Amino acid sequence: YARVITALAQDALAHELAGERFDVVLVCGMMEFVKDPVAFLQQVAQVLADGGLLGLAVPHKQTFALEKRFGILTHAFEPLDEALRRCGLEKEWSDDFNGYVLERGQAEVMYRGSVWSKH
């Protein structure tokens, strides 16, 4: 997944979709595979049209051991929120929701969902 997301999503934003603007962008089920989430979200913010909305689902930060074992990346929310604010986005809504269960119920990855608007 990391290769596909990097090759398709990030490259598409930089190349094929360069100059395009979108009213809505949904980023769900992929932040676990984005190595530089701040840079990625900055790219996403650039393609939002004025008045556009970003729907974002980010897994709660997990231990390094869990990330390594399952090949995922999890991120602290504060740097991501700050990056989006610096890009001119405003948080409209945020809440936690169930993600997925690992290790036969031994580890649960929760998500924080949020909606951001570009004014």
N, C-alpha and C positions, 0 to 999 in steps of 0.2 A: 504494500500500500504506500509506503513512504516514497518509493520511486515513482509510482503512478501519480501521486498527488503533487510531488515536486515537478515532475515532467509536464503534467497536464495542467493543473490548476495554476501554479505559479508562473510557468512559462507562458500559458495562454494569457494571463493577465498582462504580462510584459510584452507579448508579441501580437498574437492573433486578435486579442481584444483591446489592444492599446488604443486609446482615444474613445472607446465605447463608454457609455454611461448607462447604469441600470437603476430602475426604481426599487427593486428588491434583490438582495443577495442573501442566500441562506448558506451558512457554514455549519453543517451538522455531521457528526460522525467522522470527522477528518482531522481535528486538532491533535489527536493522539499521534499523528504521523508527520506533523509539521515541525521541522527542526528549529526554525527561527520564527516563532509565532508573532513576534512584534513586527518584523519586516513583512510577513505575510498579511497581517491585518492592516498594515499601512497600505499595501497594494490594494486590498479589498476596499478600503475607505476611498481610495482615489477613483475607483470605478463607480461609486455611488453618485447618482444624480442629486442635485439639490432637492431636499424633501424626501430622499430615498431612505429605505429602511434596511438595516442589517440584522438578520436573525442569527444568533450565535449560540452554539452549545459547546461548552468547554468542560472536560472532566476535572473533578476536584483533584488537587495535587496528591500524588501517591508516593510511597517510598521508592527509593532508587532500586531496591531489590525487586519490588513488584514490577516496576517499569522494565527492568532488564529481563526478568523472567518471561514477560509476555510481549516484549518488543513494542511497547507503547511509550509515548511521552505524555506527561501531564504537566500542567502549568499553574503557577500561582496566578490568581485573578488580578491582583493589583497592577502589575506591569502591563497587562493586556488592556485593562480599563484605562490606565493613564495614556497608553499609546493611542487608543481610540479617541480620547478627549483631545489630545494634541492634534489629531487629524480633523477636529471640528465636529465630532459626533457627540451626541448627548444620549445618555442612557434613559430609556423610556420605561423599561420593565426589566425585572430580574427575579428569578426564583430557582430553587433547587428541584431536581426531579431524578427519578431512578434512571440509572444507566444500564449496567450489566453486571453479572455475577461471574467471578472467576474461582477456580479451584473448588468446584462443587459446593459453592456457598460459603467458602472460607474468606473470600475477599470480594467486596462489592465496590464498584466504581460508580460514584454518583456524578451527576452533571449539574452545572449551573447554566440555565438558559437565560438569555438576555436579548432585548431588542434595542437597537440603537438607531437614532435618526440623524440625518445630515441636514443642517439648517443653512 
